[in-house]
Each structure stands twice: as C-alpha cells, then as structure tokens.
C-alpha cells in the first residue's frame, strides 16, 4: 500500500477501514486472477483510487456525514453503474450513476461486489457489449 493511501486508510474508523481494506483486497485479487497487470494505487480527490490499463478507475471512501456507509465510486460517464443496477438492483444500493453504497452494519454481498469490480477492471474490453457481457 502506498504511503499516502496507507495514511488515508489509517484515518478511517475501524468498521469503515476494515470494509474498505476488504474492497481493496478484492481489487488486487481480481486484477491478479484475471492477469490484468499492475494496479495503480493512488489518492484521487483524497480517496483511494485503483486503476488497471484495461479498466475504468475505481475509487472508494467513507464520509463522516454518512458514518454508517462506505462508497465505491465509478466513472459517471461509463455504463458501469447502470449495468450494476440492471444486474443487482435488488441486492445493492446505488447513488446516482456514480456510486455503490455499502451499509457498514450489513454483511457485504461479496459475489455481487466482486462481479461489479471485475466489470470495472475490464471495462475497456467489454464496454461495447450489452450489459458489459455479464
């Protein structure tokens, strides 16, 4: 973990930090498992950000104004969140066309989240496909 990202993670409350670390681990595991190359980890707008060459950037954060939730942000001009909503609208909560909202008091729906992250990490390979090839 890059130092600036590590410092940012250290600022989160424990419940948010553990959820965000689990999401971060998913990104790295998926990128490795799909042989997507190196994950660029940095801070964008003071939020941990992850990107691979084949994908659309993924950011994640926790906000003090909504302490019971953390967020996974996707490029708002992509088809990602609309596709996630079509696939997992009964299971996941979304904010507009840019974010997945995770309730820290609920178990993480790992299958759905991993699938969403995989679609984002491989977005440039699938953006022309209906429902991103899901």
SULDAUR-V116237 format. One record per backbone hydrogen bond with DSSP energy under -1.0 kcal/mol. CO is the residue of the C=O (numbers start at 1). NH is the residue of the N-H. If there is no record, write none. Layout:
<<CO:NH> <CO:NH>>
This chain:
<<2:6> <3:7> <4:8> <5:9> <6:10> <8:11> <9:12> <13:17> <14:18> <15:19> <16:20> <17:21> <18:22> <19:23> <20:24> <21:25> <22:26> <23:27> <24:28> <25:29> <26:30> <27:31> <28:32> <29:33> <30:34> <31:36> <32:35> <40:51> <42:49> <44:47> <47:44> <48:60> <49:42> <50:58> <51:40> <52:55> <54:124> <58:50> <59:73> <61:71> <63:66> <66:69> <68:104> <70:102> <71:61> <72:100> <73:59> <75:78> <79:83> <80:84> <81:85> <82:86> <83:87> <84:88> <85:89> <88:91> <88:92> <93:101> <95:98> <95:99> <98:74> <99:95> <100:72> <102:70> <103:106> <108:110> <109:113> <110:114> <111:115> <112:116> <113:117> <114:118> <115:119> <116:120> <117:121> <118:122> <120:56> <120:123> <122:125> <123:126> <123:127> <126:129> <129:132> <130:133> <131:134>>
